[in-house]
């Protein structure tokens, strides 16, 4: 079975600019493309899982969400980073849908579609819901520090200050089974 890196998009791979409606706002975070390109070369499938409640809230249209995603994928292609798949939840939090993180629905769907072993896979994100999503799927987790969302101590397996640190964590710990331990900052 394959392994994957499940990745939040906004605030994790690209700058978090709120409810993204303009493709021109897509900007990669420092070190993201380089780290993800190398991790893909090491055999990781890269799968984006993102809550996009701006659609459900009426703040962005589905077409705007698609345009931003197209620009994101184009930016990743130009950086020679292959994104295997992307899954989105367009619902408002109060809709209580089954696909909004921290639900692991999209991770389970990806596991079925791509033959993934979730216990060998990791979730990387910048918010509590990302980490809980990964935990709910049985993945290991990395909280990528972001000044917008303070790290919750002990929730993630690891905390990384930037993409080079996240890459080091994965390189050093990829073969270890999923466990629920206290998070370590790197």
N, C-alpha and C positions, 0 to 999 in steps of 0.2 A: 504494500500500500504506500501511497505517496504522502508527503508531508507538505503543509502549507503555512505561509505566514498570512494570517488574516489581519488586514490593515484598515484602521479608520482612515478617512481621507483628509477632511478639513481639520487642521491643527496637528495632524500627524505626518502627512506627506506634503501637503500644501499649507500655505498660510491660512489661518482661520480668519475670514473676512465677513463673518456673520452669514446671513442668508444670501449665498452667492447666486447672483442673477446675471452677472456680466463675465463672459469667458476671459476678458482681458485682465481680470483680477487673479487669475490662476498663477500662482508663483510657488515654486518648489521650496521647501524648507532646506536650509543649508545641510549638505551631506546626504540628503534623502536619496537622490538618484544614484549617487555613487555606491552607497551601502546596499540599496535594493538591487542594483545591477550585479554586484558581487554575490549577494545572497542567492539570487536567481541562478547564477553560474554554479553555485554550490548545490543546486537541486531543489531549492524551495519554489513552490508555486506561489505566486503573489495574488491574493484575492482581497479586493476592497469590499468592506461592509460598512455602509454609512446610513445614519439617520438623516433624512432631509425633510424635516417637519415644516420647513418653509413652504413646501407645496401644499400640505394640508391646511396650513394657516392662511393660505392665500397671499403670501408674501412674495413667492416666486411661482412662475408657471411651470408645468411639466416641460415645456419646450425650453425654458431658460435652464432648468436643471439638466436637461439633456445636452444643451450647448456647453455648459460648464464642464460636464463630464467628457464630452468630445474633446474639448480643449485640454483637459487633464490627460486623457489618453494620448493625444497628439504630443503633448509635452513629454510624456513618459517614453513614447516611441522615439522621439528625437534624442532622448537621453539613453537610448538603447536599453530600456527597461520594459520587459514584457509583463503586462498585467493579464493574468489568466482569465479572471472574471470579476464582475462587479455586481453587488447586490445592494438595493436601496429600500429603505422604508420611508415612504412619503407622508405617513400619517402624523397627525397631532398626537402629543403624549396622552391627552384625555380620551382618545379613541380606543385605547386598550386593545390595540391590534396584537397579532401574534408575531409580527416580524420586527418590531422596534427593539433595538438593543436596550436593555440587557438580555432580551430573548436570544437564544442561540439558534433560532429557526434557520437563518441564512447559513450558518456554519454547518448545520446538519444537512441542509440542501446541497451545499457545495461538497460535503463529504460523500454524499451519494453520487453526485454528478461526476466527480473527479477521482473517486476511489481513494479518499483521504483517510488517514489514521489520525483522528483528532487528538489522541494522547501523544502523538509525535509532532503536533502542530502548535503554533503559538499565535496569540492575539496581541497586537501592538496598538495602543491608543493613548489618547491624552485626557480621557475622562473616566469617571467611575463606571458609567454604563458600558464602555468598551471592555474594561477589565472584567466586570461581572459577566458580560457576554462570553468572553473567553473561558472564564471559570465554569459557567453554566454548560459549556460544551465539552469540558474536560481538557482544555488546552492549558499550556503554560502561558504566562502573561508578562508583558513589559509595559509599564506606564511611562510614556515619553513625556517628560516634564514640559509643561506649557504654563506660562504665567497667568493665563486666563482661568485655569482650573487647578487649584491646589491638589497635590498628591495626598491621597488618603493612606496613611501609614498602615502597613500590613495587608493591604488588599491585593496588590500585584506580587507576582513572584520576584520581579526585579523592577527597579526604577532607573531609567536612563536619562541623562541630562541632554543628550543629543543623539543624532543618528550614528556617529562613530561608536559611541558607547553601546547603543543598542546592537550594532553589528558585532561588537566584541562579546557581548552577553550571549548572543545566538551561537557564535562560533565556539565559545567555550562550554556551552551547556546544551547544545542541540540534541545530544544523544541521551540525555537524562529523561526519565519518565516524568509525567505530570505529577506534581505533588502540591500540597497546600502548606506552604511554609511562609515564614515571615519574609517580607520583601527586603531586598538588598539594593542599596543605591549604588550606581556606577557612574 
